[in-house]
Amino acid sequence: MTKILVVEDEKIIGEMISMYLTDENFTVRRVESGREAMDSLLRFDPDVVLLDLMLPDVDGIEVCRLMRQRSDRPILMISMNTKVNERVRALNAGADDYLCKPFSMQELKARIGAALRRYKPAAAANETAAALEARQSGLELDPQKRLVLVEGRPVETTFSEFELMRLLFEHPGRVFTRDELISMLRGVDSYVNDRAIDVHITNLRKKIESNPKEPQYIKTVWGVGYKLVLD
């Protein structure tokens, strides 16, 4: 079943959307804050995110940016703000669509369907290419079983280590700053900081690298952060 994360702090609207989507056979989780949204992105792993522009703790645009760093799943921004500049801000932050309140539930369902149709072919192609590249490198990741495998051998990781590995794995070659990695992990680790990121990287290298002092996979980009290399 398709999983929908509804990020909406207005109780009546949030419950109305959740009830409708549940009746339409979606699996729904509703949260009311940006912090809960980032946590649910990791733990619930939704197929689509409905994200309210105005949240009590973090601006919805910023939440959208953070989610886009972590996931390529469709994000539909919902808001009472009909101004063109707000729509542009949302789309530039990584949103796939922008729906103005009030909207009909039928239109919402249609927008979700359209977003999924656009996403699935591209995702399948990317996953196939990434899986081939990973197998050739000797490093694989199984998100369903939450396993990292080196030459077919499963490696035990902590929750934070796996999420960090998954982010790097989904974007091989991309350099992530420590701040980006901290933002991604804050949903599951309230005390994460620069030092914690370095510790996680050190521990991962000990588990996946044949020589942690000369890493093959997780490379340090001095003065910037880290990247995953799959050669």
C-alpha positions in Angstrom: 0.0 0.0 0.0 1.1 3.5 -0.8 2.3 5.3 2.3 1.5 9.0 2.8 3.1 11.3 5.4 0.7 14.2 6.2 2.5 17.1 7.9 -0.3 19.4 9.1 -0.6 21.1 12.4 -4.2 22.2 12.0 -6.1 19.4 13.7 -9.4 19.5 11.7 -7.7 19.8 8.3 -5.1 17.1 9.2 -7.7 14.6 10.4 -9.9 15.3 7.4 -7.1 14.6 5.0 -5.9 11.5 6.9 -9.4 10.0 7.1 -10.1 10.5 3.4 -6.8 9.0 2.3 -7.2 6.1 4.7 -10.6 5.5 3.2 -9.0 5.5 -0.3 -6.7 2.7 0.9 -3.5 4.7 1.5 -1.4 4.0 4.7 -1.3 7.4 6.4 0.8 8.9 9.2 0.0 12.4 10.4 2.4 14.6 12.3 2.2 18.3 13.4 5.7 19.7 13.3 8.9 19.8 11.2 10.8 17.8 13.7 8.3 15.0 13.7 8.2 15.2 9.9 12.0 14.6 9.6 11.8 11.7 12.1 8.9 10.1 10.2 10.7 10.5 6.8 13.3 8.2 8.2 11.2 5.8 10.3 8.0 5.7 8.2 9.7 6.0 4.8 6.6 7.5 3.0 6.0 7.2 -0.8 4.6 10.8 -0.8 4.8 13.7 1.6 2.0 16.3 2.0 3.7 19.2 3.7 2.0 22.3 5.1 3.8 25.5 4.5 3.2 26.9 8.0 4.4 24.8 10.9 4.7 25.6 14.5 8.5 24.9 14.9 10.2 25.2 11.5 9.2 26.9 8.2 7.8 24.4 5.8 10.1 25.6 3.0 13.1 24.7 5.2 11.6 21.3 6.0 11.2 20.7 2.3 14.8 21.5 1.7 16.0 19.1 4.4 13.7 16.4 3.1 14.9 16.8 -0.5 18.5 16.4 0.8 17.4 13.1 2.4 14.9 11.7 -0.1 13.7 11.9 -3.7 10.1 10.9 -2.9 7.4 13.3 -4.1 6.7 16.3 -1.9 3.3 18.1 -2.3 3.3 21.5 -0.5 -0.2 22.6 0.8 -0.9 26.1 2.0 -3.5 28.9 2.2 -0.9 31.2 0.7 -1.8 31.7 -3.0 1.0 34.2 -3.8 3.1 33.2 -6.8 6.4 34.0 -5.0 5.5 31.4 -2.3 4.8 28.8 -4.9 8.1 29.5 -6.6 9.9 29.3 -3.2 8.4 25.9 -2.5 9.2 24.5 -6.0 12.8 25.9 -5.8 13.2 24.2 -2.4 12.4 20.8 -3.9 8.6 20.5 -3.8 7.0 18.6 -6.7 3.7 20.3 -6.5 1.8 23.1 -4.7 -1.8 22.8 -3.7 -3.7 25.9 -2.3 -6.3 25.5 0.5 -9.1 24.9 0.3 -8.9 22.1 -2.1 -11.1 19.1 -3.0 -10.1 15.7 -1.7 -10.6 14.3 -5.3 -8.0 16.8 -6.6 -5.6 15.9 -3.8 -5.9 12.2 -4.7 -5.4 13.1 -8.4 -2.3 15.2 -7.6 -0.8 12.3 -5.5 -1.5 9.9 -8.3 0.2 12.2 -10.8 3.2 12.7 -8.6 3.6 8.9 -8.2 3.3 8.3 -12.0 6.1 10.8 -12.6 8.3 9.4 -9.8 8.2 5.7 -10.3 9.8 5.3 -13.8 12.7 7.6 -12.9 13.1 5.9 -9.5 13.2 2.4 -11.1 15.9 3.5 -13.6 18.0 5.2 -10.9 17.7 2.1 -8.6 18.7 -0.2 -11.4 21.8 1.8 -12.3 22.7 2.3 -8.6 22.3 -1.4 -7.8 24.6 -2.4 -10.7 27.2 0.2 -9.7 27.1 -1.0 -6.1 27.4 -4.7 -6.9 30.4 -3.9 -9.1 32.0 -2.0 -6.2 31.4 -4.8 -3.6 29.3 -2.6 -1.4 25.5 -3.0 -1.3 22.6 -1.6 0.8 19.3 -3.3 1.4 16.9 -0.7 2.8 14.1 -3.2 3.4 16.2 -5.4 5.7 18.3 -2.4 6.8 21.5 -4.1 5.9 24.8 -2.9 4.6 26.7 -5.7 2.8 30.4 -5.8 1.9 31.2 -8.5 -0.7 27.9 -10.1 0.2 28.7 -10.1 3.9 26.1 -8.3 6.1 27.6 -5.7 8.4 25.8 -4.6 11.6 25.2 -0.9 12.0 23.4 1.3 14.5 20.3 3.2 13.5 22.2 6.5 12.9 25.0 4.7 11.1 22.6 3.0 8.7 20.7 6.3 8.0 24.0 8.1 7.3 25.1 5.2 5.0 21.8 5.3 3.2 22.0 9.0 2.5 25.6 8.6 1.1 24.6 5.5 -0.8 21.6 7.2 -2.5 23.9 10.0 -3.7 27.3 8.4 -4.7 29.9 11.0 -5.5 28.1 13.9 -3.9 29.9 15.7 -1.2 27.9 16.3 2.0 28.9 18.9 4.4 28.8 18.1 8.1 25.9 20.5 8.6 23.9 18.6 5.9 24.6 15.3 7.7 23.7 16.8 11.1 20.4 18.1 9.7 19.6 14.7 8.3 20.3 12.9 11.5 18.7 15.4 13.9 15.3 13.6 13.4 16.7 10.5 15.2 19.5 11.8 17.3 18.9 15.0 19.3 22.6 15.4 20.3 24.2 14.9 17.0 27.0 17.4 16.2 30.2 17.7 14.2 32.0 15.3 16.6 29.2 12.8 16.4 29.3 12.8 12.6 33.0 12.1 12.6 32.5 9.3 15.1 29.8 7.7 12.9 32.1 7.9 9.9 35.0 6.4 11.8 32.8 3.5 13.0 31.4 2.9 9.5 34.9 2.8 8.0 36.0 0.2 10.6 33.0 -1.9 9.5 33.1 -1.6 5.7 36.7 -0.7 4.7 39.5 -3.2 4.4 41.8 -0.5 5.5 40.0 2.2 7.5 43.1 4.5 7.4 43.0 4.5 3.6 39.2 4.2 2.9 38.0 3.0 -0.5 34.4 3.9 -0.1 33.8 6.8 2.4 36.2 9.6 1.4 37.0 12.8 3.3 36.8 16.0 1.3 39.0 18.2 3.5 37.4 21.4 4.7 34.0 20.3 3.4 32.7 16.9 4.5 32.3 13.4 3.1 31.3 11.5 0.0 30.8 7.9 -1.0 32.8 6.5 -3.9 31.5 3.4 -5.8 34.2 2.6 -8.3 
